[in-house]
Amino acid sequence: MKHSVKLMMLLVICVSSAAVIYAQGDKPAAPPAASTGSSNPSVMLLKQGHSDSVRAKAAQSLGKEGDVTTIPALAGALSDPSSKVRREVVLALVQFHKTDVLPPLEQATKDTDDGVRVTAVQCLVGYYSGVIPSSGLTGFMKKNWQRASNHFQPDDSRIDPGIAVDPTVTTTLIAAMNDTRSSDGSREAAKGLGILVSKPAVPDLVKAAHASDTDLAREAINSLTKIKDLDSGPKLVDLLDSPNKDVKRDASVAVGILRAKEALPKLQTIFQTDPDQKDQVAAMQGLAFLGDKVSVPIFTKALWSDDKSVRQGAGEGLARAADPQSRSELEKAFSAEKDASPKLAMEFALASLGKDDAVTDIVSELSSKIRGDVARSYLTELCRNPAFLTKLYPYLQSPDSGIRKRLCVVLMYSGDQGSLQQLDRLEHDNDADVAAAALRAKRAIRARLDAAAPAAKP
């Protein structure tokens, strides 16, 4: 009898449960409390009532654990009274790499604390670039806006081609750049917009390039050179008269990269008459990026300059001008050149004029820690010519893994449909870094080809 009663009670419970499920439209039952993160020990420690240090360490732990159900708890902790805790929360959120963390990170760019705002900007950019600030406060507010050398070097701190950035992230970074409360945050946002190649930010970056804050202006100019919106070039020409030497020099290079032919006469004047040697070097770099045939006589003469940076710029300018009549003087200068950097630039010029031996020499420099990235940038430009691109394929079998890896990066930016098959072999390379670079290159090439393809007809 007792067993019968128990059986009847069990049936009633089952029927009742089924009725509830049916009434809810056959929705799945709510997950247990543990899966929402509410009973996670670190979530409990994140709550107020514990010391700032305990809450900060709890945020760090949640970031390392990677339990997505704790994202809401972390987002809620952005209202914590401690800026130290809020910064660790921001760093924890970006560890998840889920789109769910973008809204709270965007919210954090408006934080009352300057350090938290800067960290949030870095994390929003790092979400796409893969480069995020480290936890802890050591070296947190180091400034890195000053250019490292006189001669402009290729800046690879940008996302791979084909990576789509959420428009709200761009909007948020533009707002952060225009936020007058924080000069550090404005500079970091300007830098980030370049890393994300955010074309919608160009008008605001042009405005920032004219800011009285020198570091902000320089970051904005540098970002515009990454985005490469050619319409922005003419809007920077007036900066060639900037009273600030650093802004003037950066603008001299930028107008060349952005193909602003309006700057040509001014750059020639600066190079030929400015008493400041650094101004002359920057003007030569701008002229070199323009690569206009009208500057060939200037480039040819500059091959014999006492300044190696000027000689390097002259070689680069002749490479882009590609005037066959300059070949004889180039070969003479190349034979006499003793410095490796100008010599490499002259090889760039000779390769652009069809000398295949120069290609081999440039490829061999890819393994150099000092000039490898410059050599790669030269090859990337040369490979935009489909006829040259095929010349590069045999070097993909180089026994030097450093060469193979950098060639993958060249193809990432300049490869075409035919490059995909070449990269298939490197995708299984014995060197893991080479294999990863090959995969990145293939993804970028496919994205570029898809973007260039005409819209499919219905």
URZI-V979493 format. One line per field, one symbol per residue. ss: DSSP state (H for helix, E for strand, - for the rest). psi: psi as a letter, one per 30 degrees, with the letter a starting at -180 (. if undefined). burial: b if it has 16 or more other C-alpha atoms within 10 Angstrom, else e. A space follows every 50 residues. Layout:
ss: ???
psi: ???
burial: ???
This chain:
ss: -HHHHHHHHHHHHHHHHHHHHHH---------HHHH----HHHHHH---- -HHHHHHHHHHHHHH--HHHHHHHHHHHH---HHHHHHHHHHHH-----H HHHHHHHH-----HHHHHHHHHHHHHHHH--------------------- ----------------HHHHHHHHHHH-----HHHHHHHHHHHHH---HH HHHHHHHHH----HHHHHHHHHHHHHH--HHH-HHHHHHHH---HHHHHH HHHHHHH---HHHHHHHHHHHHH---HHHHHHHHHHHHHH--HHHHHHHH HH-----HHHHHHHHHHHHHH--HHHHHHHHHHHHH---HHHHHHHHHHH HH---HHHHHHHHHHHH----HHHHHHHHHHH---HHHHHHHHHHHH--- HHHHHHHHHHHHHH--HHHHHHHHHH-----HHHHHHHHHHHHHHHHHHH HH------
psi: eeeeeeeeeeeeeeeeeeeeeefghhkklklleeffffgkeeeeffllfl leeeeeeeeeeeeeegjfffeeeeefffgkfkeeeeeeeeeeefffhkff feeeeeeffglfkeeeeeeeeeeeefeefgjlllllfkgegkkhfkkfle kkkkjgillkkfkkkkefeeeeeeeeefjffjeeeeeeeeeeeeeghjef feeeeeeefglfjeeeeeeeeeeefeehjfffefffefffgkfkeeeeee eeeefeeghjfffeeeeeeeeffkfjeeeeeeeeeeeeeehkffgeeeee effglfkfeeeeeeeeeeeeehjfffeeeeeeeeefkfkeeeeeeeeeee efggjfeeeeeeeffffkfegeeeeeeeeeeeffjeeeefffefffgkfj eeeeefeeeeeefglaeffeeefeeffgkfkeeeeeeeeeeeeeeeeeee efklkkk.
burial: eeeeeeeeeeeeeeeeeeeeeeeeeeeeeeeeeeebbbebebbbbbbeee ebebbbbbbbbbbeeeebebbbbbbebbebebbbbbbbbbbbbbbbeeee bbebbbebbbbebbbbbbbbbbbbbbbbbeebeeeeeeeeeeeeeeeeee bbeeeeebbbbeeeeeeebbbbbbbbbbeeebbbbbbbbbbbbbbbbbbe bbeebbebbbeeebbbbbbbbbbbbbbbbeebbebbbebbeeeeebbbbb bbbbbbbbbbbebbebbbebbeeeeeebbbbbbbbbbbbbbbeebbebbb ebbeeeebbbbbbbbbbbbbbbeeebbeebeebbeebeeebbbbbbbbbb bbbeeeebbeebbbbbbeeebbbbbbbbbbbbbbeeebbeebeeebeeee bbbbbbbbbbbbbbbbeebbebbeebbebeeeebbbbbbbbbbbbbbbee eeeeeeee
